Amino acid sequence: MCLTPDNATAFKGTAMLAPHLPQAPELLVDKGYDADWFRGHLKERGIQPCIPSKRNRLKQIDYDKSLYRQRYKVENMFGKLKDWRRIAT
């Protein structure tokens, strides 16, 4: 677990957690994680990044849209946890 200040973006914690990611065939994250260094780190470790490009990226990078649509399952799970108010975000 990695705790960051409330006003910190999730992307700032990524630099600390990236070396400790478990081995997986792909990683699905939102466009907030769209950075060349992060994509490069994933590819070095043999993980296929499934990250939509930010709008301001000059050259949009393709990603597997059908795979990305599976993210809703995880997002819905966190939504249900928040509904219970047992954890704060």
N, C-alpha and C positions, 0 to 999 in steps of 0.2 A: 504494500500500500504506500502511496506517495501523497502526502498532504501538501497543498499549495495554498497561498493566501486566497481569500474569497474573490479578490479582484483580479487574480491571475487567470489568463486564458489556459485552456487545456493544452494548447500547443507548447507553452513554456515548459511544462512538465515532461513533454515528449523527449527532449534532449536527455533528461535524466533516465527515463525509462526505456528508451530505444535499445540500449545494449542488453537489456534484460528480457526482451520479448521472447516468448517461447517460439520454438520452430513451428511454422504453419505453412500450408501451401499458399495462402493468400491472406491479406489483411484488408478489411472493409472499414474505412473511416470516412468522415465527412470532409467537405472541401476546406475546412479550417486547417487541415493537416497537409494541404498541398504545398510542398516545398521540395526543391530539387535535392537538398541534402538528405531529407527524410526518405524520399523515393530511392535515392542512391543507396542509403543504408539498408533498406529493405531488400533491394536487388542483390547487394553483396551477400546477404544472409540467405538468399534463395527464396525470399518471400515475394510473391507477386502483389504489388500494391493495387488496390481497387479504390482509387481516390479521384473524384471528379475534380476538374480544374477550376480554379477561381476565375471569376469573370475577367479580372484584370491581367491574367496571364496572356502574354503576347501570342504564344503558340499553344493552343489547347491540346491536352494529352488525352488520348483515347483510354477508356476503361470499360470493363465488362458491365454494361448496364443491367443485364438480367441478374447477375450476381449481386450488384449493388442494391437491387430492390429487396434483397433478403435482410438488409439492415433493419427493416421495420420490426422484425421479431425481437431484436435486442432493445430497440428504442421503446417498444411497447412494454417490455418487461420492466425497464426502469420507470416508465410512467406508472405502472401498477404499484411498484414499490413506493413511489412518491405519494400516490393516493393514500396509502396506508399511513403515511407521515411517521413512519418508524425511523426513517433516515432523513437527514436534511441535506440539501444540495447547495 
